[in-house]
């Protein structure tokens, strides 16, 4: 390879990296909008099997999507009018009791509590924006659902004929990796939340609703979710007594071992077909690059790349 060609390749790489940096900076300016669109798109993928099953009963896609969103709206209404106020009330009491509990705790635990409180305040300040974004996500996802076929046809019409099969394959990969993964994580989060609520209720621990809701949300996070999900129930249990806190931790830990070591690997393995070491590496890299959202989406993105690479190798062998 001559020197001119080497120089050309190096300059092309530098120019490409510079262009990537400019593009990334431009996209960062509209990161909130892109996040809303991505979440809307993913929600439409998650709800797609339900809508499709309804349309098989001689129902139009618009009616099917409307039925799904009516039930989703009822769920969100109950969540907003009944569950959320109870959670806020219980959370206020818990946060008020934390300083007294922390004074008798080790220094490292006090630092953890301080950081948790500061994060809780920051989260509370963004509740209004989160509700507004949720409404936008619901509106866009509804549109994506009812116009799914039309949007796909529009994309197919814009693409060259020989690209259509590749795009259909990409759509299948996204449905398998992204939507499939999120369906599994949401289901696991629901299972963890319900089991946590049952355990706390049976043991007579206060603030069971708030603790189990927080545990279910944290359980959705890949890799570290199971460890984080144990923390919210421990605090109200410790407010009862140290022994109660210890027993609660042991019971929830054993239940999570069953959920995440027996049920979860089988379901996630069948959905993503991704080795656990790749799951861990992708989670760490995703968190390093883009924080919380990077950690959430890193695993399905890695799964998509693995499926594409496997398909590429398979076709090359043929």
CORURSUL-V220183 format. One record per pair of residues at least 12 apart in sequence whose C-alpha atoms are under 8 Angstrom apart, sorted by sequence separation. I is the first residue (numbers start at 0). J is the second residue. If there is no record, write none. Layout:
# CORURSUL-V220183
{{I | J} {I | J}}
This chain:
# CORURSUL-V220183
{{51 | 63} {195 | 207} {196 | 208} {216 | 228} {233 | 245} {282 | 294} {285 | 297} {50 | 63} {214 | 227} {215 | 228} {281 | 294} {282 | 295} {284 | 297} {50 | 64} {196 | 210} {214 | 228} {233 | 247} {97 | 112} {195 | 210} {196 | 211} {213 | 228} {214 | 229} {232 | 247} {233 | 248} {282 | 297} {195 | 211} {214 | 230} {281 | 297} {282 | 298} {50 | 67} {214 | 231} {281 | 298} {49 | 67} {193 | 211} {213 | 231} {214 | 232} {192 | 211} {195 | 214} {229 | 248} {191 | 211} {192 | 212} {211 | 231} {278 | 298} {281 | 301} {46 | 67} {192 | 213} {210 | 231} {211 | 232} {94 | 116} {192 | 214} {193 | 215} {210 | 232} {229 | 251} {191 | 214} {192 | 215} {229 | 252} {278 | 301} {191 | 215} {192 | 216} {277 | 301} {190 | 215} {207 | 232} {210 | 235} {188 | 214} {189 | 215} {188 | 215} {191 | 218} {187 | 215} {188 | 216} {207 | 235} {271 | 299} {188 | 217} {206 | 235} {273 | 302} {188 | 218} {205 | 235} {225 | 255} {272 | 302} {187 | 218} {188 | 219} {204 | 235} {205 | 236} {271 | 302} {187 | 219} {204 | 236} {273 | 305} {199 | 232} {184 | 218} {185 | 219} {225 | 259} {184 | 219} {204 | 239} {184 | 220} {184 | 221} {191 | 228} {195 | 232} {199 | 247} {198 | 247} {198 | 250} {198 | 251} {195 | 251} {222 | 278} {222 | 279} {222 | 282} {221 | 282} {191 | 255} {187 | 258} {68 | 141} {221 | 294} {220 | 294} {221 | 295} {220 | 295} {187 | 263} {64 | 141} {221 | 298} {64 | 144} {64 | 145} {183 | 266} {61 | 145} {183 | 267} {60 | 145} {180 | 267} {180 | 270} {179 | 270} {180 | 271} {179 | 271} {176 | 270} {175 | 270} {176 | 271} {175 | 271} {35 | 132} {39 | 136} {43 | 140} {47 | 144} {38 | 136} {39 | 137} {42 | 140} {43 | 141} {40 | 139} {41 | 140} {35 | 135} {36 | 136} {39 | 139} {40 | 140} {43 | 143} {44 | 144} {35 | 136} {39 | 140} {43 | 144} {36 | 139} {40 | 143} {39 | 143} {90 | 206} {89 | 206} {90 | 209} {177 | 296} {180 | 299} {86 | 206} {89 | 209} {86 | 208} {87 | 209} {177 | 299} {85 | 208} {86 | 209} {176 | 299} {177 | 300} {85 | 209} {176 | 300} {82 | 208} {176 | 302} {177 | 303} {176 | 303} {44 | 174} {173 | 303} {172 | 303} {45 | 178} {44 | 178} {45 | 179} {172 | 306} {172 | 307} {41 | 177} {42 | 178} {45 | 181} {41 | 178} {45 | 182} {100 | 238} {93 | 235}}
